[in-house]
Amino acid sequence: MIIAVDGPAASGKGTIARALARHYGLPHLDTGLLYRAVAARVLAEELDPTREADVVAMCDFDESLLESAELRTDHVGRTASVVSAHPLVRAALLQRQKRFAQQPGGAVLDGRDIGTVITPDAEVKLFVKATPMIRARRRYDELQRHGVETTFDRVLADIRARDDRDSRRSEAPLRQAADAALLDTSFLSIEAAVQKAIALVEARRGAAG
Ligand code: CDP
């Protein structure tokens, strides 16, 4: 079974995808990390993230880079959202994601275009969302816990800018696939969101079988 989980920043999609992978014993790929890895290399080489050809040259990175804690920083996340808008960068990372999805037994992938572009035939597709205010609050709390100096307003502005860039780009924009089940986590605890996600997967499987 392939489970595709898409949604905007801090919607809870990563947590839900990891929990589903555990629950069903499937391998999981956080596809945002691939774009973050490219972004980290662009920053390390001091390249301009808006220059597509330069960024494409950074797409053939070593798998071990995905383990790096540096990928989780906000700066890398912002740059990831810029480099991911380039069609040639998305094309360079496509096969890697498709291969992961096609492994025997299935997989869980989370990102922005999993249900629409990477695995349009996935048995189960979830689109996870929450209001920008609530997502900004979650991200802000998380940054506070990690001792990062910032303000709520900055985090909210960043979330809105990222939503805007991810939804407006011409190539693989963030949008809900027509056959994806919607999961709004705005007023759900992590535990409740995961339970609801499992229930949605079961309902889809039941419908398919
Ligand atoms: O959850 P958060 O937005 O903080 O980070 P992420 O999921 O690691 O994604 C970082 C950036 O990569 C996003 O803002 C997207 O622009 C991009 N991305 C994408 O374009 N397609 C994907 N399948 C996953 C991420």
Boltz pocket constraint, residues with backbone or C-beta under 6 A from the ligand:
constraints:
  - pocket:
      binder: B
      contacts: [[A, 8], [A, 9], [A, 10], [A, 31], [A, 32], [A, 33], [A, 35], [A, 36], [A, 77], [A, 80], [A, 81], [A, 82], [A, 84], [A, 85], [A, 110], [A, 111], [A, 112], [A, 113], [A, 114], [A, 162], [A, 166], [A, 172]]
      max_distance: 6.0
